């Protein structure tokens, strides 16, 4: 079994609270979120959406794209 598959199996065996805490730790470990919690990126994207409203997608479209990219997220 690959490391990713093993990690996924362990992660999904955690409680919802523990998974949420783990997600926070993982996000904070990424450079994008390390310094300001991703606020600068959120502001950049907000400006980008104001300048290019055609780039905005619906929540349904986002969910569809995520489930295509990450099949393990499908319910």
C-alpha positions as CSV (number, residue, x, y, z in Angstrom):
1,X,0.0,0.0,0.0
2,X,1.4,3.5,-0.9
3,X,2.2,6.0,1.8
4,X,-0.7,8.2,0.6
5,X,-3.2,5.4,0.7
6,X,-2.0,4.5,4.2
7,X,-2.2,8.1,5.3
8,X,-5.7,8.5,3.9
9,X,-6.9,5.3,5.6
10,X,-5.6,6.6,9.0
11,X,-6.9,10.1,8.4
12,X,-10.4,9.0,7.6
13,X,-10.4,6.8,10.7
14,X,-10.0,10.0,12.9
15,X,-13.0,11.8,14.3
16,X,-14.4,14.8,12.5
17,X,-12.8,17.1,15.1
18,X,-9.4,15.5,14.8
19,X,-9.6,15.6,11.0
20,X,-10.4,19.4,11.1
21,X,-7.5,20.0,13.4
22,X,-5.2,18.1,11.1
23,X,-6.4,20.1,8.1
24,X,-5.5,23.3,10.0
25,X,-2.1,22.0,10.8
26,X,-1.4,20.9,7.2
27,X,-2.6,24.3,5.8
28,X,-0.5,26.2,8.2
29,X,2.5,24.2,7.1
30,X,2.1,25.5,3.6
31,X,3.9,28.8,2.7
32,X,0.7,30.4,1.5
33,X,-0.9,30.1,4.9
34,X,2.1,30.3,7.2
35,X,2.4,34.0,7.8
36,X,-1.1,35.4,7.6
37,X,-3.4,32.5,7.5
38,X,-3.9,32.9,3.7
39,X,-5.3,36.4,4.1
40,X,-3.1,37.9,1.4
41,X,-4.1,35.2,-1.0
42,X,-7.8,35.7,-0.2
43,X,-7.4,39.4,-0.9
44,X,-5.5,38.8,-4.2
45,X,-8.3,36.4,-5.3
46,X,-11.0,38.8,-4.3
47,X,-9.4,41.5,-6.4
48,X,-9.0,39.1,-9.3
49,X,-12.7,38.1,-9.2
50,X,-13.7,41.8,-9.2
51,X,-11.5,42.4,-12.2
52,X,-12.6,39.3,-14.0
53,X,-16.1,38.2,-12.9
54,X,-16.2,35.6,-15.7
55,X,-13.7,33.6,-13.7
56,X,-16.1,33.0,-10.8
57,X,-17.7,29.5,-10.6
58,X,-20.7,28.4,-8.6
59,X,-20.4,26.2,-5.5
60,X,-21.9,23.3,-7.5
61,X,-19.1,23.7,-10.2
62,X,-16.5,23.8,-7.5
63,X,-17.8,20.7,-5.9
64,X,-17.9,18.9,-9.2
65,X,-14.3,19.9,-10.0
66,X,-13.1,18.8,-6.6
67,X,-14.8,15.4,-6.8
68,X,-13.3,14.9,-10.2
69,X,-9.8,15.8,-9.0
70,X,-10.2,14.0,-5.6
71,X,-12.5,11.0,-6.0
72,X,-12.2,10.1,-2.3
73,X,-14.2,13.2,-1.5
74,X,-17.3,11.9,-3.2
75,X,-20.1,10.9,-0.8
